[in-house]
Every structure is written in C-alpha cells, then in structure tokens.
Amino acid sequence: MLNTTDAIVLSLQPHSDKAHVLHAYTRAGGRVNYMVYGLGRKNTAGKYSPLSIVQLTADERSIRTAQLSFVPMTTVTDPYKRTIALFISEVLYHVLRHPMPDEPMFDFIAQAIQALDEAEEPQNFHIDFLIGLAAKLGFAIPEDDALMAVVPHTRTERQKKLRDLCAYFEEHVETWQDPKSLNILTEVFD
C-alpha cells in the first residue's frame, strides 16, 4: 500500500551500488527508513540533502516518488548554515528514533529549518534549537539553570554552552551520541 507524507531528511547513506538508505522524520509516521534507488542522476540526489523537506510516496520499504517541498537554500550556499544544518540533522538522527507520528514535533522542526534559512546571524541558532528541542522532547531546561542564563557572544562562550547542552542531552536521551559534526561546528564559528 502506498502512502504519501511530508518528510524531513535526516541523512542519506549508501547501501549498495544502486541503493541508499534514507533516514527521515515524517509527519505521518515519525522516524522512518526507506530504500532509495537510482540516485546516479545529479538532480535526484539533491532532493535528499540534510533538512530538506520532501513529499514522499512510498510503501513500507521504498520510495516511489519524491517531490521537493523546501530546500533551505542558504544552507547550500552559506558554510555556517550548512554546518549548522548538518549538526541539527545529526542530532535529530540520534534523538528521534520512534516510528510514531508527532505532528507538533514535525512542525517545530519544519519551522526551525525555515528560520535557519532566513536567519541573518545564525551563530547561536543551533544552541537555541537544542533548547527548544529539549522542551519538545519533554525535558525542558529549567529557567533558573545556568544553561539558560547566558546568551553566548564569544566563541569560547558558544563552545562551552554547546558542550554543556550536549552533556544535558546525554543525561536525558538514552540513544544520545555526541554528534561528529560538533567539532566542525565549533571550528567554523572560530
């Protein structure tokens, strides 16, 4: 049976010479993994860049069609935003593990993607996103917590707050792994 749903791309990983595994967060089914075939053509693979929003028609295992709904264009051209998008998609890949629909979570992420695309000064975007994500996941950071007290203005403050947030997520998320893109992110905002 074919179903159509909006999906946020978390990652696309090679599976074989002819197939990839798409990890996505969908409006209708939460976290899902699909086989994608025939990505040899340039234009097709671009649909599946991290944090792209696509409308998928798929059965339980593979995608039949994919229509691009929204690509955060500045994440393609802006190295800062691209690094933030990779970091966010990696965080979501590790945190959102359940195949259960959660429309408020989907809407939160979709709105954040659009906000990142429009942000003029994105240097604290990923920090604000993690704070909002923690609240959506049910372990909001208390207002009196030191993590909420300081808005980082310098590279050192930003790096410390980001590492503290990652430690906070590690305490609350069983499947948490520090994102590999964390070091790249801290270097980009040097």
Secondary structure, 3 states (H helix, E strand, C coil): CCEEEEEEEEEEEECCCCEEEEEEEECCCEEEEEEEECCCCHHHHHHHCCCCEEEEEECCCEEEEEEEEECCHHHHHCHHHHHHHHHHHHHHHHHCCCCCCCHHHHHHHHHHHHHHHHCCCCCCHHHHHHHHHHHHHCCCCCCCCHHHHCCCCCHHHHHHHHHHHHHHHHHHCCCCCCCCHHHHHHHHCC
